[in-house]
Amino acid sequence: MTKIKTISCIGAGYVGGPTMAVIALKNPHIRINVVDMNPEKIALWNSDNMDDLPVYEPGLSEIIQEVRGKNLFFSTDVDQAIRDAEMIFISVNTPTKSYGIGKGMAADLKYVELCARQIGKGATRDKIVVEKSTLPVRTASSIKKIFAAQQSNISFSVLSNPEFLAEGTAINDLLNADRVLIGGEETEAGQKAIQSLSAIYEAWLPKERIISTNIWSSELSKLTANAFLAQRISSINAISALCEKTGANVDEVAKAIGADSRIGSKFLKSSVGFGGSCFKKDILNLVYLCRHFGLQEAGDYWEQVIKINDYQKQRFAENIVTALFNTVSGKDIAFFGWAFKKDTNDTRESAAIEIADKLIEEQAVITVYDPKVKYARMIEDMNYLDTRSEEENEKALNFETDPYEAAKDSHAIAVITEWDEFKTYDWQKIYSSMKKPAFVFDGRNILDHEDLRKIGFIVRGIGKQ
């Protein structure tokens, strides 16, 4: 087993930053260098203002303040980080391909390949390379081939160590992980590399929570875990549509089936749809892999999980139009929340983006309040859809730093993100400032609908008549 003194992580995003911060906190004897080619992102990680950190996670800023400059360092010097480290984490983005074979489904591995080539070129001694990014099964084999072609006299051990973090609870997920998965080769060198990485996690986690597998099982496990979780959300969302037609209450249905020990209650909260960087991307990757290996029916099965999620967003937007007397043209609609879930500033695949797009297409005017997402990010999200010009998006999508101002003179409020603060608002004051009749579309079912109706709101929740 190699005793690790220096770790480098290539990629300072939602996974690399928080993961390395916790490892640094629990392993003060290890120097950790987090590197990224984006100087603006590194500058934000080094900012004295903790509100400027590029990733918002409860508890993250406190850890950064404790370890940054001691044994955690952020830099753009990738080559130096490669030379210094015994262990290198690859934690770069693996978006869905937008071109060529597998377009729209397969993972784009160009950044992973660039990392591997840079590591292979810059390494001057043996390295343990850890796949932290979510990757398709057998990616490690490709990485090993790149290393072998560039360095014949240096040994590279490649491990798969997928993250199982939920944004908004990432720090707790790291500190109290229910499992850590490490996949490696079934060789002496591979097993020693697993032991070296396991020792790092054993600094704060019981050894029995650290699971070792072969590398292919580890790579596939991450895709499968996200697919199973997303499947549960899409399943309850499909039932929510039926509840609205029949008079059943989706929350009561979820409670009833969740009480079954064979099913359990987690991920049965009906909503406007799941988002984030992982679920859709990983399921599409799984669909592509199934079809690549000739498993058409299996691919069709998993693709339906995505279709139901898209249907839920479409249905929510259509319900707003229908409830507002079949037209939202020229009407003001306030969005409470833009992040894909509470306690994060991540907006990737947020339901808010598609719902806003559909309502703007119907000539509505949107005003957004979100406590952590900046207006520039919202405009970037809308521009990425490429359905209208930047000028048109800026005209139709407005932003307020005060939720009461966002709701003022609006015809309706759409609750898109389940921020806890929404429950504490003076809804009587909000109602008084809105145009009548005043609507609330609770896409997360987090508000007290009866209290809102007593005030005078017309309330529409998910899975409820």
C-alpha positions as a Markdown table, in Angstrom:
| # | Residue | x | y | z |
|---|---|---|---|---|
| 1 | Met | 0.0 | 0.0 | 0.0 |
| 2 | Thr | 1.3 | 3.4 | -1.0 |
| 3 | Lys | 1.2 | 6.0 | 1.8 |
| 4 | Ile | -0.4 | 9.0 | 0.3 |
| 5 | Lys | 1.1 | 12.4 | 1.2 |
| 6 | Thr | -0.2 | 14.5 | -1.7 |
| 7 | Ile | -3.5 | 14.3 | -3.6 |
| 8 | Ser | -4.3 | 16.4 | -6.7 |
| 9 | Cys | -7.9 | 16.7 | -8.0 |
| 10 | Ile | -8.4 | 17.9 | -11.6 |
| 11 | Gly | -11.7 | 19.7 | -11.7 |
| 12 | Ala | -13.0 | 22.2 | -9.1 |
| 13 | Gly | -16.7 | 21.8 | -9.6 |
| 14 | Tyr | -19.6 | 20.5 | -7.6 |
| 15 | Val | -17.9 | 17.2 | -6.9 |
| 16 | Gly | -14.2 | 18.0 | -6.8 |
| 17 | Gly | -14.5 | 21.1 | -4.5 |
| 18 | Pro | -16.6 | 19.7 | -1.7 |
| 19 | Thr | -15.1 | 16.2 | -1.8 |
| 20 | Met | -11.5 | 17.4 | -1.5 |
| 21 | Ala | -12.5 | 19.9 | 1.2 |
| 22 | Val | -13.8 | 17.1 | 3.4 |
| 23 | Ile | -10.9 | 14.8 | 2.6 |
| 24 | Ala | -8.5 | 17.7 | 3.6 |
| 25 | Leu | -10.5 | 18.2 | 6.9 |
| 26 | Lys | -10.3 | 14.6 | 7.9 |
| 27 | Asn | -6.7 | 14.0 | 6.7 |
| 28 | Pro | -4.7 | 17.0 | 7.9 |
| 29 | His | -1.4 | 15.2 | 7.1 |
| 30 | Ile | -2.2 | 15.1 | 3.4 |
| 31 | Arg | -1.7 | 18.1 | 1.1 |
| 32 | Ile | -4.5 | 18.4 | -1.4 |
| 33 | Asn | -4.3 | 20.5 | -4.6 |
| 34 | Val | -7.5 | 21.2 | -6.4 |
| 35 | Val | -6.7 | 22.5 | -10.0 |
| 36 | Asp | -8.9 | 23.7 | -12.8 |
| 37 | Met | -8.2 | 25.4 | -16.1 |
| 38 | Asn | -10.8 | 28.1 | -15.4 |
| 39 | Pro | -9.0 | 30.9 | -13.6 |
| 40 | Glu | -12.2 | 32.6 | -12.7 |
| 41 | Lys | -13.5 | 29.5 | -10.9 |
| 42 | Ile | -10.2 | 29.2 | -9.0 |
| 43 | Ala | -10.3 | 32.8 | -8.0 |
| 44 | Leu | -13.7 | 32.3 | -6.5 |
| 45 | Trp | -12.5 | 29.3 | -4.5 |
| 46 | Asn | -9.7 | 31.5 | -3.2 |
| 47 | Ser | -12.0 | 34.4 | -2.4 |
| 48 | Asp | -12.1 | 35.8 | 1.2 |
| 49 | Asn | -15.8 | 36.3 | 0.7 |
| 50 | Met | -17.4 | 32.9 | 1.4 |
| 51 | Asp | -20.5 | 34.0 | -0.5 |
| 52 | Asp | -18.4 | 34.0 | -3.6 |
| 53 | Leu | -17.6 | 30.3 | -3.6 |
| 54 | Pro | -18.7 | 28.8 | -6.9 |
| 55 | Val | -20.5 | 26.0 | -5.1 |
| 56 | Tyr | -23.1 | 26.6 | -2.4 |
| 57 | Glu | -23.6 | 23.7 | 0.0 |
| 58 | Pro | -24.6 | 24.0 | 3.6 |
| 59 | Gly | -21.5 | 23.6 | 5.8 |
| 60 | Leu | -19.0 | 23.9 | 2.9 |
| 61 | Ser | -17.8 | 27.5 | 3.6 |
| 62 | Glu | -17.0 | 26.6 | 7.2 |
| 63 | Ile | -14.8 | 23.7 | 6.1 |
| 64 | Ile | -13.1 | 25.8 | 3.4 |
| 65 | Gln | -12.2 | 28.5 | 6.0 |
| 66 | Glu | -10.7 | 25.8 | 8.3 |
| 67 | Val | -8.5 | 24.0 | 5.8 |
| 68 | Arg | -7.8 | 26.4 | 2.9 |
| 69 | Gly | -4.2 | 27.5 | 3.0 |
| 70 | Lys | -3.3 | 24.8 | 5.5 |
| 71 | Asn | -3.5 | 21.5 | 3.5 |
| 72 | Leu | -6.1 | 22.5 | 0.8 |
| 73 | Phe | -5.0 | 24.6 | -2.1 |
| 74 | Phe | -6.7 | 25.8 | -5.3 |
| 75 | Ser | -4.7 | 26.6 | -8.4 |
| 76 | Thr | -4.6 | 26.6 | -12.2 |
| 77 | Asp | -1.2 | 24.9 | -12.4 |
| 78 | Val | -2.4 | 21.4 | -13.5 |
| 79 | Asp | 1.0 | 20.2 | -14.6 |
| 80 | Gln | 2.6 | 20.9 | -11.3 |
| 81 | Ala | -0.3 | 19.2 | -9.5 |
| 82 | Ile | 0.2 | 16.1 | -11.6 |
| 83 | Arg | 4.0 | 16.0 | -10.8 |
| 84 | Asp | 3.5 | 16.4 | -7.1 |
| 85 | Ala | 0.8 | 13.9 | -6.4 |
| 86 | Glu | 0.9 | 10.2 | -5.6 |
| 87 | Met | -2.9 | 10.1 | -6.2 |
| 88 | Ile | -4.8 | 12.1 | -8.8 |
| 89 | Phe | -8.6 | 12.4 | -8.9 |
| 90 | Ile | -10.3 | 13.1 | -12.2 |
| 91 | Ser | -13.3 | 15.1 | -11.5 |
| 92 | Val | -14.1 | 16.9 | -14.7 |
| 93 | Asn | -17.4 | 17.3 | -16.4 |
| 94 | Thr | -18.9 | 14.5 | -18.5 |
| 95 | Pro | -21.9 | 16.1 | -20.3 |
| 96 | Thr | -24.2 | 14.3 | -22.7 |
| 97 | Lys | -22.7 | 14.3 | -26.2 |
| 98 | Ser | -24.1 | 17.0 | -28.5 |
| 99 | Tyr | -22.5 | 15.6 | -31.7 |
| 100 | Gly | -21.6 | 12.5 | -33.5 |
| 101 | Ile | -22.2 | 8.9 | -32.5 |
| 102 | Gly | -24.4 | 8.7 | -29.4 |
| 103 | Lys | -25.5 | 12.4 | -29.8 |
| 104 | Gly | -28.1 | 13.2 | -27.1 |
| 105 | Met | -27.4 | 10.1 | -25.0 |
| 106 | Ala | -23.8 | 9.0 | -24.6 |
| 107 | Ala | -21.4 | 10.7 | -22.2 |
| 108 | Asp | -18.9 | 13.0 | -23.8 |
| 109 | Leu | -15.6 | 11.9 | -22.5 |
| 110 | Lys | -13.4 | 14.5 | -24.2 |
| 111 | Tyr | -12.5 | 16.2 | -21.0 |
| 112 | Val | -11.6 | 12.9 | -19.3 |
| 113 | Glu | -9.4 | 11.9 | -22.3 |
| 114 | Leu | -7.7 | 15.3 | -22.2 |
| 115 | Cys | -7.0 | 14.8 | -18.4 |
| 116 | Ala | -5.7 | 11.3 | -19.0 |
| 117 | Arg | -3.3 | 12.5 | -21.8 |
| 118 | Gln | -2.1 | 15.4 | -19.6 |
| 119 | Ile | -1.5 | 13.0 | -16.6 |
| 120 | Gly | 0.3 | 10.5 | -18.9 |
| 121 | Lys | 2.5 | 13.2 | -20.4 |
| 122 | Gly | 3.3 | 15.0 | -17.1 |
| 123 | Ala | 3.8 | 12.1 | -14.7 |
| 124 | Thr | 7.4 | 11.5 | -13.6 |
| 125 | Arg | 6.7 | 8.6 | -11.2 |
| 126 | Asp | 4.0 | 5.9 | -10.4 |
| 127 | Lys | 0.5 | 7.3 | -9.9 |
| 128 | Ile | -2.8 | 6.1 | -8.6 |
| 129 | Val | -5.5 | 7.7 | -10.8 |
| 130 | Val | -9.1 | 7.8 | -9.4 |
| 131 | Glu | -12.1 | 8.2 | -11.6 |
| 132 | Lys | -14.4 | 10.5 | -9.6 |
| 133 | Ser | -16.4 | 11.7 | -12.6 |
| 134 | Thr | -19.5 | 9.6 | -13.6 |
| 135 | Leu | -18.3 | 7.5 | -16.4 |
| 136 | Pro | -19.6 | 4.7 | -18.6 |
| 137 | Val | -18.6 | 1.2 | -17.9 |
| 138 | Arg | -15.1 | 0.2 | -19.2 |
| 139 | Thr | -13.8 | 3.8 | -19.4 |
| 140 | Ala | -10.9 | 2.8 | -17.1 |
| 141 | Ser | -9.7 | 0.5 | -19.9 |
| 142 | Ser | -9.5 | 3.4 | -22.3 |
| 143 | Ile | -7.6 | 5.5 | -19.7 |
| 144 | Lys | -5.1 | 2.7 | -19.1 |
| 145 | Lys | -4.5 | 2.5 | -22.9 |
| 146 | Ile | -3.8 | 6.2 | -23.0 |
| 147 | Phe | -1.3 | 5.9 | -20.2 |
| 148 | Ala | 0.4 | 2.9 | -21.7 |
| 149 | Ala | 0.9 | 4.7 | -25.0 |
| 150 | Gln | 2.5 | 7.7 | -23.4 |
| 151 | Gln | 4.5 | 6.2 | -20.5 |
| 152 | Ser | 5.9 | 2.7 | -20.7 |
| 153 | Asn | 8.2 | 3.0 | -17.7 |
| 154 | Ile | 5.7 | 4.4 | -15.2 |
| 155 | Ser | 3.0 | 2.3 | -13.5 |
| 156 | Phe | -0.6 | 3.7 | -13.4 |
| 157 | Ser | -3.2 | 2.1 | -11.2 |
| 158 | Val | -6.7 | 3.2 | -12.2 |
| 159 | Leu | -9.5 | 3.2 | -9.6 |
| 160 | Ser | -13.2 | 3.9 | -9.9 |
| 161 | Asn | -14.6 | 5.9 | -6.9 |
| 162 | Pro | -18.0 | 7.3 | -8.0 |
| 163 | Glu | -19.6 | 9.9 | -5.9 |
| 164 | Phe | -23.1 | 9.4 | -4.4 |
| 165 | Leu | -23.7 | 13.0 | -3.3 |
| 166 | Ala | -27.1 | 14.7 | -3.3 |
| 167 | Glu | -26.7 | 18.4 | -3.9 |
| 168 | Gly | -27.9 | 20.4 | -0.9 |
| 169 | Thr | -26.7 | 17.7 | 1.5 |
| 170 | Ala | -23.3 | 17.0 | -0.1 |
| 171 | Ile | -21.3 | 17.8 | 3.0 |
| 172 | Asn | -23.4 | 15.5 | 5.2 |
| 173 | Asp | -23.3 | 12.9 | 2.5 |
| 174 | Leu | -19.5 | 13.0 | 2.6 |
| 175 | Leu | -19.2 | 13.1 | 6.4 |
| 176 | Asn | -21.7 | 10.4 | 7.0 |
| 177 | Ala | -21.6 | 8.3 | 3.8 |
| 178 | Asp | -23.7 | 5.2 | 3.9 |
| 179 | Arg | -21.1 | 3.6 | 1.6 |
| 180 | Val | -18.0 | 4.4 | -0.3 |
| 181 | Leu | -17.4 | 2.4 | -3.5 |
| 182 | Ile | -13.9 | 1.7 | -4.8 |
| 183 | Gly | -13.4 | -0.4 | -7.9 |
| 184 | Gly | -10.0 | -1.6 | -9.0 |
| 185 | Glu | -8.2 | -4.3 | -10.9 |
| 186 | Glu | -7.9 | -7.7 | -9.4 |
| 187 | Thr | -4.1 | -7.6 | -9.5 |
| 188 | Glu | -1.6 | -7.1 | -6.7 |
| 189 | Ala | -1.1 | -3.5 | -7.8 |
| 190 | Gly | -4.8 | -2.9 | -8.1 |
| 191 | Gln | -5.6 | -4.2 | -4.7 |
| 192 | Lys | -2.8 | -2.1 | -3.1 |
| 193 | Ala | -4.2 | 1.0 | -4.8 |
| 194 | Ile | -7.7 | 0.2 | -3.4 |
| 195 | Gln | -6.1 | -0.1 | 0.1 |
| 196 | Ser | -4.4 | 3.3 | -0.3 |
| 197 | Leu | -7.7 | 5.0 | -1.2 |
| 198 | Ser | -9.6 | 3.1 | 1.4 |
| 199 | Ala | -7.2 | 4.4 | 4.1 |
| 200 | Ile | -8.0 | 8.0 | 3.2 |
| 201 | Tyr | -11.8 | 7.4 | 3.8 |
| 202 | Glu | -11.1 | 5.3 | 6.9 |
| 203 | Ala | -9.9 | 8.5 | 8.6 |
| 204 | Trp | -13.5 | 9.2 | 9.4 |
| 205 | Leu | -15.7 | 6.3 | 8.1 |
| 206 | Pro | -16.0 | 2.8 | 9.5 |
| 207 | Lys | -14.2 | 0.3 | 7.3 |
| 208 | Glu | -17.3 | -1.8 | 6.8 |
| 209 | Arg | -18.9 | 1.1 | 4.8 |
| 210 | Ile | -16.1 | 1.0 | 2.2 |
| 211 | Ile | -17.0 | -1.5 | -0.5 |
| 212 | Ser | -14.5 | -2.8 | -3.0 |
| 213 | Thr | -15.5 | -4.3 | -6.3 |
| 214 | Asn | -14.0 | -4.9 | -9.7 |
| 215 | Ile | -13.6 | -1.7 | -11.7 |
| 216 | Trp | -16.4 | -2.4 | -14.1 |
| 217 | Ser | -19.0 | -3.0 | -11.4 |
| 218 | Ser | -18.0 | 0.3 | -9.7 |
| 219 | Glu | -18.4 | 2.3 | -13.0 |
| 220 | Leu | -21.8 | 0.7 | -13.7 |
| 221 | Ser | -23.1 | 1.1 | -10.1 |
| 222 | Lys | -23.2 | 4.9 | -10.2 |
| 223 | Leu | -25.3 | 4.9 | -13.4 |
| 224 | Thr | -27.6 | 2.2 | -11.9 |
| 225 | Ala | -28.1 | 4.0 | -8.6 |
| 226 | Asn | -29.2 | 7.2 | -10.2 |
| 227 | Ala | -31.4 | 5.4 | -12.7 |
| 228 | Phe | -33.2 | 3.6 | -9.8 |
| 229 | Leu | -33.7 | 6.8 | -7.8 |
| 230 | Ala | -35.0 | 8.7 | -10.8 |
| 231 | Gln | -37.3 | 5.8 | -11.7 |
| 232 | Arg | -39.0 | 6.2 | -8.3 |
| 233 | Ile | -39.6 | 9.9 | -8.8 |
| 234 | Ser | -41.0 | 9.4 | -12.3 |
| 235 | Ser | -43.2 | 6.6 | -11.0 |
| 236 | Ile | -44.8 | 8.7 | -8.3 |
| 237 | Asn | -45.1 | 11.6 | -10.8 |
| 238 | Ala | -46.9 | 9.4 | -13.2 |
| 239 | Ile | -49.4 | 8.5 | -10.4 |
| 240 | Ser | -49.7 | 12.2 | -9.5 |
| 241 | Ala | -51.4 | 12.9 | -12.9 |
| 242 | Leu | -53.9 | 10.1 | -12.2 |
| 243 | Cys | -54.5 | 11.5 | -8.7 |
| 244 | Glu | -55.5 | 14.8 | -10.2 |
| 245 | Lys | -58.1 | 13.2 | -12.4 |
| 246 | Thr | -59.6 | 10.8 | -9.8 |
| 247 | Gly | -59.6 | 12.8 | -6.6 |
| 248 | Ala | -56.9 | 10.8 | -4.9 |
| 249 | Asn | -54.2 | 12.7 | -3.0 |
| 250 | Val | -50.7 | 11.8 | -4.2 |
| 251 | Asp | -49.1 | 12.6 | -0.8 |
| 252 | Glu | -51.5 | 10.1 | 0.9 |
| 253 | Val | -50.8 | 7.5 | -1.8 |
| 254 | Ala | -47.1 | 8.0 | -1.3 |
| 255 | Lys | -47.4 | 7.6 | 2.4 |
| 256 | Ala | -49.5 | 4.5 | 2.1 |
| 257 | Ile | -47.1 | 2.7 | -0.3 |
| 258 | Gly | -44.0 | 4.1 | 1.5 |
| 259 | Ala | -45.1 | 2.3 | 4.6 |
| 260 | Asp | -44.5 | -1.0 | 2.9 |
| 261 | Ser | -41.1 | -2.1 | 4.1 |
| 262 | Arg | -40.4 | -3.7 | 0.6 |
| 263 | Ile | -40.8 | -0.2 | -1.0 |
| 264 | Gly | -39.8 | 2.4 | 1.6 |
| 265 | Ser | -40.7 | 6.1 | 1.7 |
| 266 | Lys | -37.6 | 7.7 | 0.1 |
| 267 | Phe | -37.8 | 9.4 | -3.3 |
| 268 | Leu | -41.6 | 9.2 | -3.4 |
| 269 | Lys | -42.2 | 12.9 | -3.1 |
| 270 | Ser | -44.2 | 14.0 | -6.2 |
| 271 | Ser | -43.0 | 17.3 | -7.7 |
| 272 | Val | -42.6 | 19.3 | -10.9 |
| 273 | Gly | -39.8 | 16.9 | -12.0 |
| 274 | Phe | -36.3 | 16.0 | -11.1 |
| 275 | Gly | -33.3 | 18.0 | -12.3 |
| 276 | Gly | -29.6 | 18.4 | -11.5 |
| 277 | Ser | -26.5 | 17.3 | -13.3 |
| 278 | Cys | -26.8 | 13.5 | -12.8 |
| 279 | Phe | -30.1 | 11.9 | -13.2 |
| 280 | Lys | -31.0 | 12.7 | -16.8 |
| 281 | Lys | -27.4 | 12.5 | -18.0 |
| 282 | Asp | -26.8 | 9.1 | -16.3 |
| 283 | Ile | -30.0 | 7.6 | -17.5 |
| 284 | Leu | -29.4 | 8.7 | -21.1 |
| 285 | Asn | -25.9 | 7.1 | -20.8 |
| 286 | Leu | -27.5 | 3.9 | -19.5 |
| 287 | Val | -30.0 | 3.9 | -22.4 |
| 288 | Tyr | -27.1 | 4.4 | -24.9 |
| 289 | Leu | -25.1 | 1.5 | -23.3 |
| 290 | Cys | -28.1 | -0.8 | -23.5 |
| 291 | Arg | -28.7 | -0.1 | -27.1 |
| 292 | His | -25.0 | -0.2 | -27.9 |
| 293 | Phe | -25.0 | -3.8 | -26.7 |
| 294 | Gly | -28.2 | -4.7 | -28.5 |
| 295 | Leu | -30.5 | -4.5 | -25.5 |
| 296 | Gln | -33.2 | -2.4 | -27.2 |
| 297 | Glu | -36.0 | -3.3 | -24.8 |
| 298 | Ala | -33.9 | -2.5 | -21.7 |
| 299 | Gly | -32.9 | 0.9 | -23.3 |
| 300 | Asp | -36.6 | 1.7 | -24.0 |
| 301 | Tyr | -37.5 | 0.9 | -20.4 |
| 302 | Trp | -35.0 | 3.4 | -18.9 |
| 303 | Glu | -35.7 | 6.0 | -21.5 |
| 304 | Gln | -39.3 | 6.1 | -20.3 |
| 305 | Val | -38.1 | 7.4 | -17.0 |
| 306 | Ile | -36.9 | 10.5 | -18.8 |
| 307 | Lys | -40.1 | 10.9 | -20.9 |
| 308 | Ile | -42.2 | 10.9 | -17.7 |
| 309 | Asn | -40.1 | 13.6 | -16.2 |
| 310 | Asp | -40.3 | 15.7 | -19.3 |
| 311 | Tyr | -44.1 | 15.1 | -19.3 |
| 312 | Gln | -44.4 | 16.3 | -15.7 |
| 313 | Lys | -42.7 | 19.6 | -16.5 |
| 314 | Gln | -44.9 | 20.1 | -19.6 |
| 315 | Arg | -48.0 | 19.2 | -17.6 |
| 316 | Phe | -47.2 | 21.8 | -14.9 |
| 317 | Ala | -46.7 | 24.6 | -17.5 |
| 318 | Glu | -49.9 | 23.6 | -19.3 |
| 319 | Asn | -51.8 | 23.6 | -16.0 |
| 320 | Ile | -50.7 | 27.2 | -15.3 |
| 321 | Val | -52.0 | 28.3 | -18.8 |
| 322 | Thr | -55.3 | 26.4 | -18.3 |
| 323 | Ala | -56.0 | 27.7 | -14.8 |
| 324 | Leu | -55.3 | 31.3 | -15.9 |
| 325 | Phe | -58.3 | 31.2 | -18.2 |
| 326 | Asn | -56.4 | 29.5 | -21.1 |
| 327 | Thr | -54.0 | 32.4 | -21.7 |
| 328 | Val | -51.0 | 33.9 | -20.0 |
| 329 | Ser | -50.2 | 36.4 | -22.8 |
| 330 | Gly | -49.1 | 39.6 | -21.1 |
| 331 | Lys | -49.6 | 38.2 | -17.6 |
| 332 | Asp | -47.0 | 38.4 | -14.9 |
| 333 | Ile | -46.0 | 35.1 | -13.2 |
| 334 | Ala | -43.6 | 35.0 | -10.2 |
| 335 | Phe | -41.3 | 32.0 | -9.9 |
| 336 | Phe | -40.2 | 31.2 | -6.4 |
| 337 | Gly | -37.0 | 29.3 | -7.0 |
| 338 | Trp | -34.8 | 28.6 | -10.0 |
| 339 | Ala | -32.3 | 26.1 | -8.6 |
| 340 | Phe | -33.2 | 22.5 | -9.3 |
| 341 | Lys | -33.6 | 21.8 | -5.6 |
| 342 | Lys | -33.2 | 23.6 | -2.3 |
| 343 | Asp | -29.8 | 24.3 | -0.6 |
| 344 | Thr | -27.8 | 24.5 | -3.8 |
| 345 | Asn | -27.1 | 27.1 | -6.5 |
| 346 | Asp | -27.0 | 24.5 | -9.2 |
| 347 | Thr | -29.5 | 25.0 | -12.0 |
| 348 | Arg | -28.5 | 22.3 | -14.4 |
| 349 | Glu | -31.6 | 20.6 | -15.8 |
| 350 | Ser | -33.8 | 22.6 | -13.4 |
| 351 | Ala | -37.5 | 22.3 | -14.1 |
| 352 | Ala | -37.7 | 26.1 | -13.9 |
| 353 | Ile | -35.8 | 26.5 | -17.2 |
| 354 | Glu | -38.3 | 24.4 | -19.3 |
| 355 | Ile | -41.3 | 25.8 | -17.6 |
| 356 | Ala | -40.2 | 29.4 | -18.1 |
| 357 | Asp | -39.4 | 28.6 | -21.7 |
| 358 | Lys | -42.9 | 27.2 | -22.3 |
| 359 | Leu | -44.6 | 30.1 | -20.5 |
| 360 | Ile | -42.5 | 32.8 | -22.3 |
| 361 | Glu | -43.5 | 31.0 | -25.6 |
| 362 | Glu | -47.1 | 31.8 | -24.5 |
| 363 | Gln | -46.0 | 35.4 | -24.1 |
| 364 | Ala | -46.0 | 35.5 | -20.3 |
| 365 | Val | -43.6 | 37.7 | -18.3 |
| 366 | Ile | -41.6 | 35.9 | -15.6 |
| 367 | Thr | -40.1 | 37.4 | -12.5 |
| 368 | Val | -37.9 | 35.1 | -10.5 |
| 369 | Tyr | -36.7 | 35.1 | -6.9 |
| 370 | Asp | -34.1 | 32.6 | -5.8 |
| 371 | Pro | -32.0 | 33.1 | -2.6 |
| 372 | Lys | -28.8 | 31.6 | -4.2 |
| 373 | Val | -29.0 | 31.8 | -8.0 |
| 374 | Lys | -27.9 | 34.9 | -9.7 |
| 375 | Tyr | -29.8 | 36.5 | -12.6 |
| 376 | Ala | -26.8 | 36.0 | -15.0 |
| 377 | Arg | -27.0 | 32.3 | -14.5 |
| 378 | Met | -30.7 | 32.3 | -15.2 |
| 379 | Ile | -30.2 | 34.1 | -18.5 |
| 380 | Glu | -27.4 | 31.7 | -19.4 |
| 381 | Asp | -29.8 | 28.8 | -18.8 |
| 382 | Met | -32.4 | 30.3 | -21.1 |
| 383 | Asn | -29.9 | 31.2 | -23.8 |
| 384 | Tyr | -28.6 | 27.7 | -23.8 |
| 385 | Leu | -32.0 | 26.4 | -25.0 |
| 386 | Asp | -31.5 | 28.5 | -28.1 |
| 387 | Thr | -35.2 | 29.1 | -28.6 |
| 388 | Arg | -35.0 | 32.9 | -28.7 |
| 389 | Ser | -32.5 | 35.7 | -28.7 |
| 390 | Glu | -30.7 | 36.9 | -25.5 |
| 391 | Glu | -32.5 | 40.2 | -25.8 |
| 392 | Glu | -35.9 | 38.4 | -25.9 |
| 393 | Asn | -35.0 | 36.3 | -22.9 |
| 394 | Glu | -33.9 | 39.4 | -20.9 |
| 395 | Lys | -37.1 | 41.2 | -21.8 |
| 396 | Ala | -39.3 | 38.2 | -20.7 |
| 397 | Leu | -37.3 | 37.0 | -17.7 |
| 398 | Asn | -36.9 | 39.4 | -14.8 |
| 399 | Phe | -35.2 | 39.0 | -11.4 |
| 400 | Glu | -35.9 | 40.3 | -7.9 |
| 401 | Thr | -33.8 | 40.0 | -4.8 |
| 402 | Asp | -36.9 | 40.4 | -2.6 |
| 403 | Pro | -39.7 | 37.7 | -2.9 |
| 404 | Tyr | -42.4 | 40.2 | -2.0 |
| 405 | Glu | -41.3 | 42.4 | -4.9 |
| 406 | Ala | -41.3 | 39.4 | -7.2 |
| 407 | Ala | -44.9 | 38.6 | -6.3 |
| 408 | Lys | -46.1 | 42.2 | -6.5 |
| 409 | Asp | -48.7 | 42.8 | -9.2 |
| 410 | Ser | -48.3 | 39.2 | -10.5 |
| 411 | His | -51.3 | 37.0 | -11.6 |
| 412 | Ala | -49.7 | 33.8 | -10.2 |
| 413 | Ile | -46.9 | 32.4 | -8.2 |
| 414 | Ala | -45.2 | 29.1 | -9.3 |
| 415 | Val | -43.2 | 27.4 | -6.6 |
| 416 | Ile | -40.4 | 25.6 | -8.5 |
| 417 | Thr | -37.8 | 25.0 | -5.7 |
| 418 | Glu | -38.6 | 23.8 | -2.2 |
| 419 | Trp | -36.6 | 26.4 | -0.3 |
| 420 | Asp | -37.6 | 26.2 | 3.4 |
| 421 | Glu | -37.9 | 30.0 | 3.6 |
| 422 | Phe | -41.0 | 30.0 | 1.4 |
| 423 | Lys | -43.0 | 28.4 | 4.2 |
| 424 | Thr | -42.2 | 31.3 | 6.5 |
| 425 | Tyr | -43.5 | 34.2 | 4.3 |
| 426 | Asp | -46.3 | 36.5 | 5.1 |
| 427 | Trp | -48.7 | 35.1 | 2.5 |
| 428 | Gln | -51.4 | 37.5 | 3.5 |
| 429 | Lys | -49.1 | 40.4 | 2.5 |
| 430 | Ile | -48.2 | 38.6 | -0.7 |
| 431 | Tyr | -51.9 | 38.1 | -1.5 |
| 432 | Ser | -52.7 | 41.7 | -0.9 |
| 433 | Ser | -50.1 | 42.8 | -3.5 |
| 434 | Met | -51.2 | 40.5 | -6.3 |
| 435 | Lys | -53.8 | 40.8 | -9.0 |
| 436 | Lys | -57.0 | 39.0 | -8.4 |
| 437 | Pro | -57.8 | 36.2 | -8.6 |
| 438 | Ala | -54.4 | 35.3 | -7.2 |
| 439 | Phe | -53.1 | 31.8 | -8.0 |
| 440 | Val | -50.4 | 29.7 | -6.4 |
| 441 | Phe | -49.0 | 26.7 | -8.3 |
| 442 | Asp | -47.1 | 24.6 | -5.7 |
| 443 | Gly | -44.8 | 22.5 | -7.8 |
| 444 | Arg | -43.2 | 21.0 | -4.7 |
| 445 | Asn | -46.3 | 20.6 | -2.4 |
| 446 | Ile | -44.4 | 22.3 | 0.4 |
| 447 | Leu | -47.0 | 25.0 | 1.4 |
| 448 | Asp | -50.1 | 24.7 | 3.6 |
| 449 | His | -52.8 | 24.7 | 0.8 |
| 450 | Glu | -55.7 | 25.1 | 3.2 |
| 451 | Asp | -54.2 | 28.2 | 4.9 |
| 452 | Leu | -53.5 | 29.7 | 1.5 |
| 453 | Arg | -57.1 | 29.1 | 0.4 |
| 454 | Lys | -58.4 | 30.7 | 3.6 |
| 455 | Ile | -56.5 | 33.8 | 2.6 |
| 456 | Gly | -58.1 | 33.8 | -0.8 |
| 457 | Phe | -55.6 | 32.1 | -3.1 |
| 458 | Ile | -56.6 | 29.7 | -5.7 |
| 459 | Val | -54.1 | 26.8 | -5.1 |
| 460 | Arg | -53.0 | 24.1 | -7.5 |
| 461 | Gly | -50.7 | 21.4 | -6.2 |
| 462 | Ile | -49.1 | 18.4 | -7.9 |
| 463 | Gly | -51.3 | 15.2 | -7.6 |
| 464 | Lys | -54.2 | 17.0 | -5.9 |
| 465 | Gln | -57.5 | 18.2 | -7.2 |
